């Protein structure tokens, strides 16, 4: 199993002999306006950085895919460039709530996951996750985490855009994933608390499931993500947490 971070939450996942692109944002740097955040000096256009691959390498990656996995349709997880560049007949695994919009975009091989699905030797299960409390959920809409399992492979939990709360604990204790990918960054909008994991949330993941290897992504690419890699790595060293924090373009062998 290999996970290669491209940028933000966009990863290329080699799992059970299949290659999946997770949460693709493929726009060039500065293509979209900043997201609202109450932190001053965070008004840069998004994405903040370019993809760490050339146009030719991106074409090679896209042409080698077996499928796409989308946790939700916020623009920092599935953007206009992804809708334009990805093959419309490529299998696209998603939450049921996003199926109508993806159909409108022209995708023809949609595989909405209610509770679980078997796809090409991989069992995908969709545990609950939320950006935050009830008011935040109503405002921001649905988002889904996914657990992947296959014979001979480590169980992988993609927690997606969520903070630490009871359903994350339930997913960790139920599925006992060997690898957990968390969306860090402590993303914050103009009001309210973080809508993705901060350092303390990640520490709770590590303490709840000390057997899991945590890979933290979702940092330093969108203006409302306030937690940097350096800050998270320093916190992880101080608290002795088993956390990998890959750079853009870095592949993590698991």
PyMOL commands that set and color helices and strands:
alter all, ss='L'
color gray80, all
select helices_A, chain A and resi 55-63+80-85+96-104+134-140+166-175+199-208+229-239
alter helices_A, ss='H'
color red, helices_A
select strands_A, chain A and resi 2-7+10-15+18-22+67-69+92-95+110-113+116-119+122-125+146-149+156-160+179-183+213-217+243-244+251-253
alter strands_A, ss='S'
color yellow, strands_A
deselect
rebuild
show_as cartoon
